[in-house]
């Protein structure tokens, strides 16, 4: 049998347990993937704890959506993937497992030079970053302020925006500033007087702002620095967005993503894989832990540790 991390009630990391589950079977348009690495995202812990709302329990729930591995079986109607192919997969519920069944449309070939851990780190962070920038229409004549430039999403935002030709200013701690500057951003530290520090290096102010931290300070500075609220978006405080007159992309927003936005998230993974293989995109990896240590992985992510944590079955 396959093994998967599941939980049957909301709570702390200790509700996560290794469970024997039936071996997945590929249906039409699907593939079964032997997982080599599963990405641990903050939203996984938010769903587990109940911070992010979900429906009532009708059965044990799997965890995670992003990962990488190789194809072990192919269902009818699948073109372009064969048994043995190394792949990156995303938007696949229950990724914390030894084997998963995924829609073939949610699995991309993983080129030589892109590791399983790097591939597992892509899904949610790059999808969120790329879709947000496309939704805000970021281009080469923009100055983007991103709050939280050192997180996985923030790092992807910095890199995509720089590739689009925009000037990027990112908030970060002093300890993380070198990493963020190396990705193509100018940095400013968090804390009181943030708006003034941004004006010191960009007197004209930003033309677009993306909040990836959700603090009151970040939101207040955003509103102070940019009057066009249609070009301010939050990825964290979606429930407050309407009252503030700004945009929100997921992050608790009651407004679902559009079909175009979902398509951009899909496109983002393919783009990031290509850039990674070409050495034009960087993924910061954190600890790699055994599947059985999923609870520890959640504690690390909730503590704000550096780099993308992955589970290795």
Secondary structure, 3 states (H helix, E strand, C coil): CEEEEEECCCCCHHHCEEEEECCCCCCCCEEEEEEEEEECCHHHHHHHHCCCCCCCCCCCEECCCCEEEEEEEECCCCCCCCCCCEEEECCCCCCCECEEEEEHHHEEECCCCCCHHHHHCCHHHHHHHHHHHHHCCCCCCCEEEEECCCCHHHHHHHHHHHHCCCEEEEEECHHHHHHHHHCCCEEEECCCCHHHHHHHHCCCCCCEEEECCCCHHHHHHHHHHCCCHHHEEECCCHHHHHHHCCEECCCCCCCCCCHHHHHHHHHHHHHHHHHHHCCCCCCCEEEEEEHHHHHHHHHHHHCCCCCEEEEEC
